[in-house]
């Protein structure tokens, strides 16, 4: 039986980089689960790779058909942005293992939907100062930087990933991403032992 390796962490903690590195490693065969969002596509992103990009009407159509597994909404400085996972045939836990990125809240809902024994949490941590600098550098490189949204997300992370919430979600193991190579190896070892 398969599992979903669920990468979580505050913004700019290196989740996307670790995700790509884990997928490149040949020791463990992991398929991807691509989530959906209504937020605008960023420079360098591709539809169907990082996310399936849709609009509010697309979200409403999926919700009306009962296809939403978990969802989060954020009232940003640029309007309502939704992030959600869809039961669209991507997941076959009877035969495959998967990896995806999400929030602590989404992880809890995925556990409810698929079962706690089907999810393997991987919580990534990094010093707040390093995260903030990475976020600023990434946003500055965008054609139209959204600094207000960067600040909102950075501040929201403190509440979203509070220690009591981690404990309530059953997150006991964390991985510090202050050294990418070491962090990747620790995560891969953890996955090998638990998948």
C-alpha positions as CSV (number, residue, x, y, z in Angstrom):
1,X,0.0,0.0,0.0
2,X,1.2,3.5,-0.9
3,X,1.8,6.6,1.1
4,X,1.7,10.3,0.5
5,X,4.9,12.1,1.7
6,X,3.7,15.5,2.7
7,X,6.2,18.3,2.7
8,X,5.3,21.3,4.9
9,X,7.0,24.4,6.2
10,X,6.9,28.1,6.5
11,X,7.2,30.2,3.3
12,X,10.6,30.2,1.7
13,X,11.9,27.4,3.9
14,X,13.0,25.5,0.8
15,X,10.0,23.2,0.2
16,X,10.0,23.5,-3.6
17,X,13.8,22.9,-3.9
18,X,13.7,19.9,-1.6
19,X,10.6,18.6,-3.4
20,X,12.5,18.7,-6.8
21,X,15.6,17.2,-5.2
22,X,13.6,14.3,-3.7
23,X,11.9,13.6,-7.0
24,X,15.3,13.5,-8.8
25,X,16.6,10.9,-6.4
26,X,16.3,7.3,-7.9
27,X,16.3,5.5,-4.5
28,X,12.6,6.1,-4.0
29,X,9.9,6.2,-6.7
30,X,7.5,8.9,-5.8
31,X,4.7,10.2,-8.0
32,X,3.4,13.8,-7.8
33,X,0.1,15.1,-6.8
34,X,-0.4,18.5,-8.3
35,X,-2.7,20.8,-6.3
36,X,-4.9,23.6,-7.7
37,X,-5.0,27.3,-7.1
38,X,-6.9,30.4,-8.2
39,X,-3.9,32.7,-7.6
40,X,-2.1,34.2,-10.6
41,X,0.8,32.1,-12.1
42,X,4.2,33.4,-11.1
43,X,7.1,33.9,-13.5
44,X,8.7,30.5,-14.2
45,X,5.7,28.4,-13.1
46,X,4.0,26.0,-15.5
47,X,0.3,25.0,-15.4
48,X,0.1,21.4,-14.3
49,X,3.6,21.3,-12.8
50,X,3.6,23.4,-9.6
51,X,-0.2,23.8,-9.6
52,X,-3.2,23.5,-11.9
53,X,-4.1,27.2,-12.2
54,X,-7.8,27.9,-12.4
55,X,-10.2,30.7,-11.6
56,X,-13.1,31.1,-9.2
57,X,-15.6,29.5,-11.7
58,X,-13.3,26.5,-12.1
59,X,-13.1,26.1,-8.3
60,X,-16.9,26.4,-7.9
61,X,-17.5,23.8,-10.6
62,X,-15.2,21.3,-8.9
63,X,-16.8,22.0,-5.5
64,X,-20.3,21.5,-6.9
65,X,-19.2,18.0,-8.2
66,X,-17.8,17.1,-4.7
67,X,-14.2,16.8,-6.0
68,X,-12.5,19.0,-3.3
69,X,-10.4,16.9,-0.9
70,X,-9.1,19.9,1.1
71,X,-9.0,23.6,0.6
72,X,-7.7,26.8,2.0
73,X,-8.5,30.4,1.2
74,X,-6.5,33.5,1.7
75,X,-7.8,37.0,1.6
76,X,-4.7,38.6,0.1
77,X,-3.9,42.2,-0.9
78,X,-4.7,41.1,-4.4
79,X,-8.1,39.4,-3.7
80,X,-9.2,35.9,-2.7
81,X,-6.8,33.2,-3.5
82,X,-7.7,29.5,-3.1
83,X,-5.4,26.5,-2.8
84,X,-6.9,23.1,-2.9
85,X,-6.4,19.4,-3.6
86,X,-8.9,17.7,-6.0
87,X,-9.9,14.0,-6.2
88,X,-9.2,14.0,-9.9
89,X,-7.7,10.5,-10.4
90,X,-4.1,11.5,-9.6
91,X,-3.9,9.3,-6.5
92,X,-3.8,5.4,-6.6
93,X,-2.5,4.5,-3.1
94,X,-3.2,0.8,-3.7
95,X,-0.1,0.8,-6.0
96,X,2.0,4.0,-5.7
97,X,3.7,6.4,-3.3
98,X,3.4,10.1,-3.8
99,X,5.0,13.4,-2.7
100,X,3.4,16.8,-2.4
101,X,3.8,20.2,-0.7
102,X,1.2,21.8,1.5
103,X,0.3,23.5,4.7
104,X,-0.2,22.0,8.1
105,X,-4.0,22.6,7.8
106,X,-4.1,20.9,4.5
107,X,-2.1,18.0,5.9
108,X,-4.6,17.5,8.6
109,X,-7.5,17.4,6.1
110,X,-5.6,15.0,3.8
111,X,-5.2,12.7,6.9
112,X,-8.9,12.8,7.4
113,X,-9.6,12.0,3.8
114,X,-7.1,9.3,3.0
115,X,-6.4,8.1,6.6
116,X,-3.5,8.9,9.0
117,X,-1.6,5.7,8.0
118,X,-1.4,6.9,4.4
119,X,0.4,10.2,5.1
120,X,4.0,10.7,6.1
121,X,4.6,14.2,7.4
122,X,7.9,16.0,6.5
123,X,8.1,19.3,8.4
124,X,10.9,21.6,7.1
125,X,12.3,24.4,9.3
126,X,14.7,27.3,8.7
127,X,15.7,30.4,10.5
128,X,13.2,33.3,10.0
129,X,15.9,35.8,8.9
130,X,17.1,33.5,6.1
131,X,13.5,32.8,5.1
132,X,12.7,36.5,4.9
133,X,15.7,37.2,2.8
134,X,14.9,34.3,0.4
135,X,11.3,35.6,0.1
136,X,12.4,39.1,-0.7
137,X,14.9,37.9,-3.3
138,X,12.3,35.8,-5.0
139,X,9.7,38.5,-5.0
140,X,12.1,41.1,-6.3
141,X,12.8,38.9,-9.3
142,X,9.1,38.9,-10.3
143,X,7.9,41.2,-13.1
144,X,5.3,42.7,-10.7
145,X,6.5,42.1,-7.1
146,X,3.7,41.6,-4.5
147,X,5.5,42.7,-1.3
148,X,2.3,43.2,0.7
149,X,1.4,39.6,0.1
150,X,4.9,38.4,1.0
151,X,4.6,40.2,4.3
152,X,1.1,38.8,5.0
153,X,2.3,35.3,4.4
154,X,5.5,35.7,6.4
155,X,3.5,36.9,9.4
156,X,0.8,34.3,9.0
157,X,3.4,31.5,9.2
158,X,4.0,32.1,12.9
159,X,0.4,31.3,13.7
160,X,-0.1,28.6,11.0
161,X,2.9,26.6,12.2
162,X,2.7,27.3,15.9
163,X,4.2,24.6,18.1
164,X,0.8,23.7,19.6
165,X,-0.6,23.2,16.1
166,X,2.3,21.0,15.1
167,X,1.8,18.9,18.2
168,X,-2.0,18.7,17.6
169,X,-1.3,17.4,14.1
170,X,1.0,14.7,15.3
171,X,4.2,16.3,13.9
172,X,7.1,15.0,15.9
173,X,10.0,15.0,13.5
174,X,11.3,18.2,11.8
175,X,14.1,18.7,9.3
176,X,16.3,21.8,9.4
177,X,17.1,23.1,5.9
178,X,20.2,25.1,6.7
179,X,22.3,22.7,4.5
180,X,20.4,21.5,1.5
181,X,22.4,18.4,0.8
182,X,22.3,17.2,4.4
183,X,18.6,18.0,4.8
184,X,17.7,16.1,1.6
185,X,19.6,13.0,2.7
186,X,17.9,13.1,6.1
187,X,14.5,13.3,4.5
188,X,15.3,10.5,2.0
189,X,16.5,8.3,4.8
190,X,13.3,9.0,6.7
191,X,11.1,8.3,3.7
192,X,13.0,5.0,3.0
193,X,12.4,3.9,6.6
194,X,8.7,4.8,6.5
195,X,7.3,4.1,3.0
